[in-house]
Amino acid sequence: MVNKNNEERSVKYFQGLMLAVVWLIPASMTLLFINLVHISYQVNDHQTASIAISLIAVAVFWILAGILTYVFIGLHKGAKKEEQH
């Protein structure tokens, strides 16, 4: 039988890893869009479309990461309250 303490530690490790991936995605997307705007500048492309799309997409990714983190923390607080009762 698996030790409950080891199982809880594994679950918390995996959840922390998922939370890190949630924040890695917007960070990498931000770097990608910065690179795309830089490339459009180098090739003298029309930059207003690149910048507008980048600003909207980056904002959406960061907001979604924040919402997922808020839900994640809220679920942990709810689980701690139920354990206390």
N, C-alpha and C positions, 0 to 999 in steps of 0.2 A: 504494500500500500504506500502511496506517495505521501510524504510528509506535508501537512497543511501549510506550514511556514514556508517551505521551499516552493510550494505551488503558488502561494500569494506573492512571493518574491518574483517568481517568473512572470506572473500576470502583470505586476507593477512594472517590471523591466520592459515587457512587450508594449504596454500602454505608453510608457515614456518614449519608446522608440517610435511608436505611431505619432505621438505628439511632435517629436522632432521632425518627422517626415512632413507633417502638416505645415511646419514653418520653413522647411527646406524648399518646398515647391514654390511659394511666393518669392523667396529670396532668389532662386534660380531663374524664375520668370522675369524678375526685375533686371537681373544681369543680362538676360537674353534680350529684353527690349532695349536696354541701354546700348547693347552691341548693335542691334538692328538700326537704331537711330544714328549711331556713329557711322555705320556702313552707308546709310542713305545720304549722310552728309558727305562722305568721301566720294560717292559716285554722282554727286550733285542731283540727287533725286528730290522730288517734292516732299519736303519734310513735315508739312503741317498734318498730313494724313498719318504719317508714321508716329508723330508725337501724340496726336489725339487718340489714336487707337492704343498706344502704349500707356498713356495716362489712365484711360478707362480700364484697360485689362489689368494693369498692376493694382489699381485701387480695388478692383473686384477680388483679386486673389488675396490681398492683405486683409480685406474685410471678412472674407470667408474663413481665413485662417484664424482670425480673432474670434469669430462666432464659434468655430469648432473648439477652440481652446476654452471659451466661456462655458460651453456645454460640457466639455470634459471635466472641468473643475467643478461645475455644478453637480454633475453625477457623483463625483468623489465626495463632495460635501454631504449629499443626500445619503450615500452609502454609510458614511461615518455616523450620521444622525441615527440611522436605523440600527447600527451596531450597538449604540449606546442605550437604546430602549429595550 
